[in-house]
Amino acid sequence: MGGQHRSTQRHGGKVVDIEEAKLRQRLREIAAEHIRWGRRMAHRLLRREGW
């Protein structure tokens, strides 16, 4: 098909900064504690916590 090797078409991994990783971890904790909550309630709680 083209003259370009397949390995040149792959995407590199995303580098997640530390604050975003902490936020994602907190979201997972909220989801585990409050299984029935949706994203809006989780968002409200995060805003109250200062995120």
MOPEBEL-V297355 format. One record per residue. N is the residue number from 1. RES is the residue in one small letter. SS is DSSP state (a for helix, b for strand, c for the rest). Layout:
# MOPEBEL-V297355
N|RES|SS / N|RES|SS
This chain:
# MOPEBEL-V297355
1|m|c / 2|g|c / 3|g|c / 4|q|c / 5|h|c / 6|r|a / 7|s|a / 8|t|a / 9|q|a / 10|r|c / 11|h|c / 12|g|c / 13|g|c / 14|k|c / 15|v|c / 16|v|c / 17|d|c / 18|i|a / 19|e|a / 20|e|a / 21|a|a / 22|k|a / 23|l|a / 24|r|a / 25|q|a / 26|r|a / 27|l|a / 28|r|a / 29|e|a / 30|i|a / 31|a|a / 32|a|a / 33|e|a / 34|h|c / 35|i|c / 36|r|c / 37|w|c / 38|g|c / 39|r|a / 40|r|a / 41|m|a / 42|a|a / 43|h|a / 44|r|a / 45|l|a / 46|l|a / 47|r|a / 48|r|a / 49|e|c / 50|g|c / 51|w|c
